[in-house]
Amino acid sequence: MKPFYENPLATRYSSVEMQQIFSDDTRFGLWRRLWLALAKSEKALGLDITDEQISELEKHLDDINYDEALAREKEVHHDVMSHIYALGLQCPKAKPIIHLGATSCFVTDNSELIQMFRALKVLKQRLVVVIKNLCDFALKYKDLPTLGFTHLQPAQLTTVGKRATLYVQDFMMDLENVSRIIDTFKLRGIKGTTGTQASFLELFEGDHEKVKKLNELVVSEMGFNKWFSVSGQTYTRKYDFEILSALSGIAQSASKFAGDLRILQSKKEVEEPFGKKQVGSSAMAYKRNPMLSERICALSRFLISLPQNPAMTASTQWFERTLDDSANRRLANSEAFLTADSILLLMDKVTKNMVVYDKMIARHVNEELPFMATENILMDCVKAGGDRQALHEAIRECSMEAAQNVKVNGGDNDLLERLKKSEAFKKFGSIIDKSTDASLYIGRASVQTSEYVLDEVLPSLEKEEK
């Protein structure tokens, strides 16, 4: 047993890939790459920085001397200054020009943005996989009639595949949001202590064009082409809210899907995958609990709550910045991505291997179908010469009796048999028999599914993957 708390997002749920993105090695490695990018760009614009100093920085991008940095931080209580010191020990010739003209947020803000950008790209890939799984499922079951539900009460029929398109549509909205953020992603760039770039203007002796070019070069060196035009010391914290809101959207979609699946599993209609040796309950050995779907709902609930942190942080940043954002953001931002990653991994596992029990679905449809069929029966019998008012009254009376038989006596829904025996419907038995085909009541569900998946979703995914 380990004696200290460990975050279950790291130990149980999220991928190694996502954990590496938010690791110390990545974070501090990015700091060093930012210092290198700054030095190279300043040199290119005429500052007295040598090739030897640049080369020295390039040799020590990943061999981070954590011991020296941690020891120094205990003395100075400043993480950025501690890592500048530690890098200076490894790069004595470059030491004088490390972090030249910059403030701490140059490395902290830009590195955290890059981490989130990389994480968004991972989530985008996972979203595409989940959407494809659901599209395959939708097409496979586009013609299978099932009870629709409004207010969690049986309603007009739909199909199993058509219902899946509702989940696809939600996740497509999430994919669009994530893609939009990726396509328009911005770094902070070089802005200085209060965002005025005053220190860099001093370095370049009042040359505004060189300061502008420096910002462009540094951002380009880091692989980006967009930046915030203005900032205080930090980029606006509303950006964190925008990003985490997109992740919250993923959680909302996943929770909706998993909640529905839990209900369907309780009805024995559709189940999440269940391993041959999986244990459903420590007490009730026969149980097949929907634990993956429940876990999706649990993690989603946590993720949905997280955007409140950047919302509050953005609203309480006084003037050019305060430091009450830092500790909060280290928790909220990284955990939001680790949670979204965990949710989508679970979604992939569930959507790839869902089990459909069509006979149970048909059984439940047939229990309700007689009531739903009465409108069509009424219309067809009137067309065949029946008295609309007499037929309507017979349906009303027989429906009440059939409902009583089901609810009070625990019997089957024998409405159609009762109608056949009634005086008003005696000569329309063949019409009643034809009304029991469930496919007559699904409207355009099958066609809608094919049109949406084949004409809209899959072509969009193809474009996203290019």
C-alpha positions as MATLAB code, in Angstrom:
seq = 'MKPFYENPLATRYSSVEMQQIFSDDTRFGLWRRLWLALAKSEKALGLDITDEQISELEKHLDDINYDEALAREKEVHHDVMSHIYALGLQCPKAKPIIHLGATSCFVTDNSELIQMFRALKVLKQRLVVVIKNLCDFALKYKDLPTLGFTHLQPAQLTTVGKRATLYVQDFMMDLENVSRIIDTFKLRGIKGTTGTQASFLELFEGDHEKVKKLNELVVSEMGFNKWFSVSGQTYTRKYDFEILSALSGIAQSASKFAGDLRILQSKKEVEEPFGKKQVGSSAMAYKRNPMLSERICALSRFLISLPQNPAMTASTQWFERTLDDSANRRLANSEAFLTADSILLLMDKVTKNMVVYDKMIARHVNEELPFMATENILMDCVKAGGDRQALHEAIRECSMEAAQNVKVNGGDNDLLERLKKSEAFKKFGSIIDKSTDASLYIGRASVQTSEYVLDEVLPSLEKEEK';
ca = [
       0.000    0.000    0.000;
       1.148    3.530   -0.736;
       0.985    5.860    2.262;
       0.111    9.023    0.338;
      -2.922   10.201   -1.608;
      -2.781    9.635   -5.357;
      -5.206   11.173   -7.825;
      -7.474    8.413   -9.208;
      -7.626   10.259  -12.526;
      -3.980    9.265  -12.915;
      -4.006    5.882  -11.196;
      -7.328    4.506  -12.519;
      -8.967    6.386  -15.335;
      -6.973    8.560  -17.750;
      -4.470    7.541  -20.410;
      -0.696    7.665  -20.121;
      -0.724    9.944  -23.159;
      -2.858   12.570  -21.414;
      -0.919   12.281  -18.174;
       2.330   12.889  -20.042;
       0.946   16.080  -21.580;
       0.351   17.510  -18.099;
       3.483   16.048  -16.533;
       6.305   18.058  -14.997;
       8.645   16.875  -17.741;
       6.370   18.376  -20.387;
       5.684   21.560  -18.437;
       9.290   22.375  -17.592;
      10.503   21.097  -20.946;
       8.228   23.669  -22.557;
       9.650   26.369  -20.305;
      13.127   25.572  -21.633;
      11.893   25.544  -25.215;
      10.266   28.918  -24.678;
      13.498   30.342  -23.267;
      15.320   28.927  -26.283;
      12.740   30.390  -28.687;
      13.049   33.778  -26.987;
      16.847   33.741  -27.153;
      16.920   32.662  -30.819;
      14.384   35.326  -31.782;
      16.184   38.059  -29.845;
      19.447   37.046  -31.515;
      17.791   37.111  -34.953;
      16.663   40.671  -34.277;
      20.149   41.874  -33.361;
      20.656   41.372  -29.608;
      24.116   40.289  -28.483;
      23.439   36.572  -28.082;
      25.963   34.064  -29.432;
      25.569   30.797  -31.315;
      27.421   29.125  -28.433;
      24.778   30.305  -25.956;
      21.978   29.048  -28.203;
      23.702   25.701  -28.656;
      24.128   25.347  -24.912;
      20.402   25.902  -24.347;
      19.532   23.393  -27.081;
      21.583   20.676  -25.365;
      19.624   20.901  -22.115;
      15.979   20.937  -23.146;
      15.015   17.667  -21.467;
      17.690   16.775  -18.894;
      15.988   18.878  -16.234;
      17.964   19.055  -12.989;
      14.980   18.902  -10.653;
      17.040   18.552   -7.473;
      18.715   21.914   -7.992;
      15.416   23.574   -8.951;
      13.571   22.213   -5.896;
      16.382   23.137   -3.530;
      16.460   26.650   -4.922;
      12.661   26.994   -4.703;
      12.807   26.235   -0.970;
      14.985   29.313   -0.631;
      13.372   31.784   -3.025;
       9.753   30.481   -3.093;
       9.474   31.152   -6.818;
       9.224   28.274   -9.278;
      10.209   30.172  -12.428;
      13.272   31.786  -10.842;
      14.246   28.389   -9.463;
      14.200   26.789  -12.886;
      16.066   29.722  -14.409;
      18.719   29.137  -11.760;
      18.791   25.365  -12.406;
      19.104   25.858  -16.172;
      21.844   28.423  -15.587;
      23.862   25.787  -13.721;
      23.725   23.574  -16.789;
      24.254   26.440  -19.242;
      26.811   28.789  -17.648;
      27.549   30.627  -20.916;
      23.832   31.168  -21.659;
      22.964   32.022  -18.065;
      23.131   35.835  -18.557;
      20.551   35.845  -21.373;
      18.011   33.262  -20.105;
      14.540   34.845  -19.727;
      15.860   38.158  -21.103;
      13.104   40.820  -20.976;
      10.447   38.305  -19.933;
       8.181   37.913  -16.927;
       7.185   34.589  -15.373;
       3.941   34.387  -17.327;
       5.933   34.199  -20.530;
       6.791   30.600  -19.685;
       3.873   29.645  -17.431;
       1.042   30.955  -19.606;
       2.486   29.926  -22.953;
       3.465   26.463  -21.746;
       0.046   25.815  -20.196;
      -1.647   26.919  -23.400;
       0.521   24.539  -25.420;
      -0.306   21.706  -23.032;
      -4.026   22.377  -23.437;
      -3.648   22.595  -27.213;
      -1.969   19.189  -27.338;
      -4.621   17.758  -25.026;
      -7.436   19.144  -27.201;
      -5.970   17.332  -30.202;
      -6.004   14.053  -28.270;
      -9.618   14.607  -27.227;
     -10.569   15.407  -30.815;
      -9.206   12.042  -31.950;
     -11.111   10.269  -29.196;
     -14.334   12.099  -30.084;
     -14.048   10.990  -33.703;
     -13.657    7.360  -32.598;
     -16.729    7.517  -30.343;
     -18.822    9.176  -33.051;
     -17.806    6.520  -35.570;
     -18.755    3.767  -33.122;
     -22.171    5.323  -32.626;
     -22.618    5.778  -36.390;
     -21.896    2.091  -36.966;
     -24.422    1.211  -34.277;
     -27.018    3.593  -35.707;
     -26.768    2.159  -39.204;
     -26.853   -1.422  -37.949;
     -30.076   -0.880  -35.987;
     -31.720    1.863  -38.063;
     -34.705   -0.394  -38.895;
     -35.265   -1.971  -35.452;
     -38.456   -0.478  -33.944;
     -38.347    0.430  -30.272;
     -40.481    2.373  -27.871;
     -39.838    6.075  -27.827;
     -40.114    7.722  -24.436;
     -41.286   11.168  -23.420;
     -41.444   11.960  -19.702;
     -39.983    8.425  -19.332;
     -43.369    7.137  -20.445;
     -43.896    5.049  -23.609;
     -44.531    7.255  -26.619;
     -44.573    6.947  -30.411;
     -42.149    4.370  -31.786;
     -38.687    5.216  -33.031;
     -35.830    2.863  -33.936;
     -32.783    1.815  -31.958;
     -30.559    3.323  -34.651;
     -32.476    6.593  -34.864;
     -32.113    7.070  -31.114;
     -28.356    6.627  -31.491;
     -28.266    9.566  -33.924;
     -29.369   11.810  -31.052;
     -26.149   10.925  -29.242;
     -24.138   11.344  -32.432;
     -25.555   14.828  -32.908;
     -24.577   15.861  -29.377;
     -21.030   14.598  -29.809;
     -20.793   16.266  -33.226;
     -21.545   19.581  -31.523;
     -18.716   18.854  -29.086;
     -16.377   17.975  -31.941;
     -17.231   21.229  -33.690;
     -16.478   23.202  -30.519;
     -13.163   21.432  -29.923;
     -12.160   21.793  -33.592;
     -13.015   25.492  -33.581;
     -10.830   26.107  -30.522;
      -7.953   24.141  -32.068;
      -8.224   25.962  -35.407;
      -8.228   29.405  -33.778;
      -5.876   28.595  -30.906;
      -3.773   31.447  -29.549;
      -0.643   31.740  -27.440;
      -0.003   34.613  -25.082;
       3.228   35.507  -26.860;
       5.667   38.028  -25.381;
       3.845   40.752  -23.476;
       5.972   41.759  -20.499;
       5.020   42.489  -16.919;
       1.713   44.275  -17.443;
       1.157   43.462  -21.092;
       2.699   46.643  -22.510;
       5.907   44.974  -23.824;
       7.847   47.823  -22.173;
      10.855   45.650  -21.272;
      11.227   44.434  -24.849;
      10.840   47.969  -26.197;
      13.723   48.931  -23.899;
      15.846   46.004  -25.139;
      15.337   47.090  -28.737;
      15.875   50.767  -27.994;
      12.369   51.924  -28.806;
      11.993   49.970  -32.047;
       8.310   48.994  -32.088;
       8.604   46.938  -35.259;
      11.295   44.739  -33.755;
       9.147   44.118  -30.666;
       6.240   43.122  -32.875;
       8.536   40.885  -34.914;
       9.930   39.322  -31.740;
       6.445   38.280  -30.668;
       5.772   36.772  -34.100;
       9.090   34.896  -34.153;
       8.691   33.419  -30.680;
       5.162   32.230  -31.367;
       6.296   30.762  -34.683;
       9.242   29.005  -33.037;
       6.721   27.264  -30.772;
       4.704   26.080  -33.769;
       1.810   28.559  -33.703;
       0.674   31.538  -35.780;
      -1.915   33.251  -33.589;
      -1.616   35.170  -30.336;
      -3.656   37.432  -28.091;
      -3.393   40.958  -29.424;
      -3.574   42.448  -25.941;
      -3.200   41.086  -22.438;
      -2.415   42.076  -18.926;
       0.359   40.075  -17.363;
      -1.632   36.964  -18.256;
      -3.810   36.016  -21.197;
      -7.454   36.532  -20.370;
      -8.711   33.793  -18.072;
     -11.977   33.766  -19.988;
     -10.069   31.593  -22.476;
      -9.759   28.862  -19.843;
     -13.517   29.071  -19.330;
     -14.120   28.743  -23.070;
     -11.898   25.668  -23.274;
     -13.295   23.958  -20.171;
     -16.821   24.709  -21.340;
     -16.110   22.668  -24.465;
     -14.918   19.817  -22.248;
     -18.036   20.182  -20.122;
     -20.039   19.750  -23.320;
     -18.364   16.383  -23.884;
     -19.334   15.348  -20.356;
     -22.930   16.459  -20.891;
     -23.209   14.362  -24.047;
     -21.589   11.345  -22.435;
     -23.752   11.519  -19.318;
     -26.940   11.751  -21.394;
     -25.897    8.676  -23.390;
     -24.780    6.664  -20.359;
     -27.890    7.573  -18.367;
     -30.119    6.328  -21.173;
     -28.097    3.133  -21.482;
     -28.470    2.462  -17.765;
     -32.254    2.654  -18.137;
     -32.216    0.417  -21.208;
     -30.050   -2.098  -19.383;
     -32.547   -2.201  -16.519;
     -35.194   -3.035  -19.147;
     -32.910   -5.764  -20.589;
     -33.037   -4.138  -24.026;
     -29.496   -2.846  -24.565;
     -26.457   -3.546  -22.403;
     -22.943   -2.271  -22.108;
     -20.235   -4.917  -22.655;
     -19.774   -7.316  -19.752;
     -16.630   -9.437  -19.388;
     -16.891  -13.210  -19.063;
     -15.287  -13.096  -15.623;
     -16.613   -9.695  -14.595;
     -18.267   -9.458  -11.167;
     -21.444   -7.404  -11.091;
     -22.033   -7.396   -7.336;
     -20.172   -8.620   -4.264;
     -23.448   -9.902   -2.800;
     -25.707  -10.670   -5.758;
     -23.666  -12.862   -8.079;
     -26.277  -12.856  -10.838;
     -26.171   -9.075  -11.358;
     -24.874   -7.314  -14.461;
     -24.533   -3.782  -13.178;
     -23.851   -1.083  -15.821;
     -20.672   -0.013  -14.042;
     -18.984    1.542  -17.088;
     -21.995    3.729  -17.790;
     -22.248    4.624  -14.124;
     -18.583    5.586  -14.120;
     -19.153    7.759  -17.199;
     -21.974    9.540  -15.347;
     -19.848    9.966  -12.214;
     -16.850   11.411  -14.044;
     -19.113   13.557  -16.214;
     -20.720   15.087  -13.159;
     -17.266   16.084  -11.914;
     -16.222   17.558  -15.262;
     -19.475   19.487  -15.694;
     -18.751   21.226  -12.380;
     -15.219   22.336  -13.313;
     -15.885   25.326  -15.644;
     -17.185   27.199  -12.617;
     -13.554   27.559  -11.494;
     -12.260   29.473  -14.538;
     -15.515   31.449  -14.608;
     -14.894   32.659  -11.067;
     -11.187   33.156  -11.732;
     -11.850   35.254  -14.841;
     -14.316   37.421  -12.963;
     -11.971   38.099  -10.018;
      -8.684   38.938  -11.779;
      -8.045   42.496  -10.657;
      -6.659   44.878  -13.273;
      -3.594   43.374  -15.009;
      -3.518   40.210  -12.842;
      -3.592   38.697   -9.371;
      -1.999   35.432   -8.291;
      -5.133   33.806   -6.894;
      -5.572   32.115  -10.269;
      -2.434   29.980  -10.211;
      -3.147   27.242   -7.673;
      -6.752   26.942   -8.875;
      -5.767   26.592  -12.527;
      -3.157   23.918  -11.800;
      -5.977   21.793  -10.437;
      -8.991   22.691  -12.566;
      -7.424   22.802  -16.030;
      -5.380   19.631  -15.882;
      -8.086   17.638  -14.106;
     -10.666   18.736  -16.671;
      -8.568   17.261  -19.467;
      -7.726   14.092  -17.559;
     -11.426   13.617  -16.803;
     -12.539   14.259  -20.390;
      -9.909   11.779  -21.540;
     -11.178    9.183  -19.051;
     -14.783    9.680  -20.145;
     -14.015    9.280  -23.850;
     -11.936    6.150  -23.247;
     -14.922    4.644  -21.442;
     -17.273    5.832  -24.180;
     -15.141    4.086  -26.786;
     -15.226    0.843  -24.827;
     -18.999    0.965  -24.351;
     -20.068    2.153  -27.803;
     -17.850   -0.346  -29.591;
     -19.423   -3.388  -27.933;
     -23.030   -2.650  -26.949;
     -25.334   -5.667  -26.898;
     -28.889   -5.365  -28.270;
     -31.644   -7.801  -27.266;
     -34.114   -7.417  -30.105;
     -36.642   -9.925  -28.728;
     -36.920   -8.014  -25.449;
     -37.324   -4.798  -27.402;
     -40.064   -6.393  -29.529;
     -41.784   -7.688  -26.408;
     -41.943   -4.214  -24.888;
     -43.102   -2.738  -28.184;
     -45.895   -5.275  -28.440;
     -47.039   -4.483  -24.920;
     -47.703   -0.880  -25.924;
     -48.350   -1.156  -29.652;
     -52.113   -1.843  -29.410;
     -52.705    1.578  -27.868;
     -50.484    3.287  -30.438;
     -52.151    1.448  -33.318;
     -55.639    2.728  -32.521;
     -55.247    5.989  -34.427;
     -54.263    4.161  -37.632;
     -56.969    1.554  -37.045;
     -59.576    4.286  -36.666;
     -58.542    6.033  -39.881;
     -58.315    2.846  -41.953;
     -61.683    1.570  -40.711;
     -63.377    4.881  -41.531;
     -61.880    4.683  -45.031;
     -63.385    1.188  -45.286;
     -66.870    2.528  -44.494;
     -66.979    2.546  -40.702;
     -68.752    5.093  -38.482;
     -66.018    7.279  -37.023;
     -67.933    8.183  -33.835;
     -68.981    4.604  -33.075;
     -65.447    3.337  -33.738;
     -63.957    6.030  -31.526;
     -66.265    5.146  -28.642;
     -65.458    1.449  -29.002;
     -61.729    2.218  -28.893;
     -62.220    4.344  -25.772;
     -64.174    1.661  -23.942;
     -61.902   -1.218  -24.953;
     -58.779    0.806  -24.120;
     -60.009    1.421  -20.574;
     -60.777   -2.265  -20.139;
     -57.405   -3.372  -21.550;
     -55.532   -0.908  -19.341;
     -57.427   -2.235  -16.326;
     -56.486   -5.779  -17.285;
     -52.809   -4.843  -17.458;
     -52.576   -2.649  -14.361;
     -54.978   -4.357  -11.979;
     -54.951   -7.972  -13.127;
     -51.349   -8.093  -14.308;
     -52.569   -9.466  -17.617;
     -51.460   -8.896  -21.199;
     -52.513   -5.952  -23.295;
     -55.496   -7.559  -25.074;
     -56.878   -4.357  -26.595;
     -56.846   -5.619  -30.186;
     -58.691   -8.805  -29.243;
     -61.287   -6.745  -27.411;
     -61.725   -4.477  -30.458;
     -62.305   -7.459  -32.743;
     -65.086   -8.682  -30.463;
     -66.775   -5.277  -30.240;
     -69.838   -4.619  -32.401;
     -68.314   -1.571  -34.103;
     -65.221   -3.462  -35.346;
     -66.690   -6.893  -36.177;
     -66.271   -6.513  -39.941;
     -62.826   -4.859  -39.713;
     -60.780   -7.731  -38.220;
     -58.353   -7.882  -41.145;
     -57.537   -4.186  -40.743;
     -56.814   -4.720  -37.051;
     -54.519   -7.678  -37.829;
     -52.470   -5.613  -40.275;
     -51.991   -2.882  -37.654;
     -49.635   -5.003  -35.526;
     -46.588   -4.459  -37.759;
     -44.351   -2.171  -35.679;
     -42.567   -0.846  -38.773;
     -45.771    1.013  -39.693;
     -45.267    3.362  -36.746;
     -41.617    4.451  -37.009;
     -42.207    7.288  -39.469;
     -39.001    8.346  -41.242;
     -36.721    7.035  -38.491;
     -34.782    4.647  -40.751;
     -34.405    7.185  -43.546;
     -33.446    9.989  -41.151;
     -30.723    7.769  -39.689;
     -29.212    6.938  -43.071;
     -29.431   10.511  -44.322;
     -27.869   12.001  -41.214;
     -25.059    9.484  -40.795;
     -24.141    8.932  -44.443;
     -24.780   12.403  -45.874;
     -23.804   14.602  -42.960;
     -21.751   12.997  -40.206;
     -19.326   10.691  -42.013;
     -18.354   13.315  -44.647;
     -17.715   15.793  -41.806;
     -15.513   13.296  -39.986;
     -13.586   12.687  -43.190;
     -12.811   16.398  -43.423;
     -11.805   16.542  -39.748;
      -9.318   13.717  -40.220;
      -7.540   15.326  -43.199;
];
